[in-house]
Amino acid sequence: MEQGKIVPAGQPTAGRPVMIDMKGIVKRFYIGQPNELEILKGIDLQVYKGEFLSIVGASGSGKSTLMNIIGALDRPTKGHYTLDGVPMQKVPDDMLSEIRNCKIGFVFQTFNLIPRTSALSNVELPMLYAGVSAFKRTARAKELLAQVGMSDRMKHQPNELSGGQKQRVAIARAMANNPAIILADEPTGALDSETGRMVMDLFHRLHREQGKTIVLITHNPALAAETQRIVTISDGRIVRTEQGVDVHA
């Protein structure tokens, strides 16, 4: 089955803008050394605006390296990557952080919240970097925390929150600058099944109600099956693309 050609049920890709367009992506490490490694071996991937897609693969498959390139945390060795119409190979290094802050909302397995800082301030942080005024960023942070059911915990620091509460704060933070894409790397990996279910329901709600483009990186096939399209990566190559169930559509 040719990757990138599955049309999710009820969500035709014809005419929809492409949010992520990757062609011939290769990533090598230790280039020119005896221990040179080629982790990604020619990835072609398109993700459409408003799509909920999962990337699955075992440890060592290359999915984390692919995530880093999608998230502009690293550059490919070869190939072309366009993010929301921006050719990433033309973006200078000093502008990558701006791209990440404004176009991508990150949600990580380890939450990555700033310790000894309130939930409210954690959500405000991306807006601070984007130059949003104090009044506007506080109002926006409160609104986002309300959306994820954390209004009553906004003054709490991360060490005063449960794992699920931390992840809800992280999701609110990811939405701070109204990004074009949410990139979630094993977002339920550190949570129990009930709390993980709550977090996945939040992603479904953001997709359904706000039309967010979401890329979920996971090793869990049950979570991947809930998304509109499942891309399986193995040994640095996309080996399968299939339609998910999208039960929350």
Sequence and secondary structure as in RCSB ss.txt:
>XXXX:A:sequence
MEQGKIVPAGQPTAGRPVMIDMKGIVKRFYIGQPNELEILKGIDLQVYKGEFLSIVGASGSGKSTLMNIIGALDR
PTKGHYTLDGVPMQKVPDDMLSEIRNCKIGFVFQTFNLIPRTSALSNVELPMLYAGVSAFKRTARAKELLAQVGM
SDRMKHQPNELSGGQKQRVAIARAMANNPAIILADEPTGALDSETGRMVMDLFHRLHREQGKTIVLITHNPALAA
ETQRIVTISDGRIVRTEQGVDVHA
>XXXX:A:secstr
  TT    TT   TT  EEEEEEEEEEEESTTSTT EEEEEEEEEEEETT EEEEE  TTSSHHHHHHHHTTSS 
 SEEEEEETTEEGGGS HHHHHHHHHHHEEEEETT    TTS HHHHHHHHHHHTT  HHHHHHHHHHHHHHTT 
GGGTT  GGGS HHHHHHHHHHHHTTT  SEEEEESTTTTS HHHHHHHHHHHHHHHHHH  EEEEEES HHHHT
TSSEEEEEETTEEEEEEE   TT 
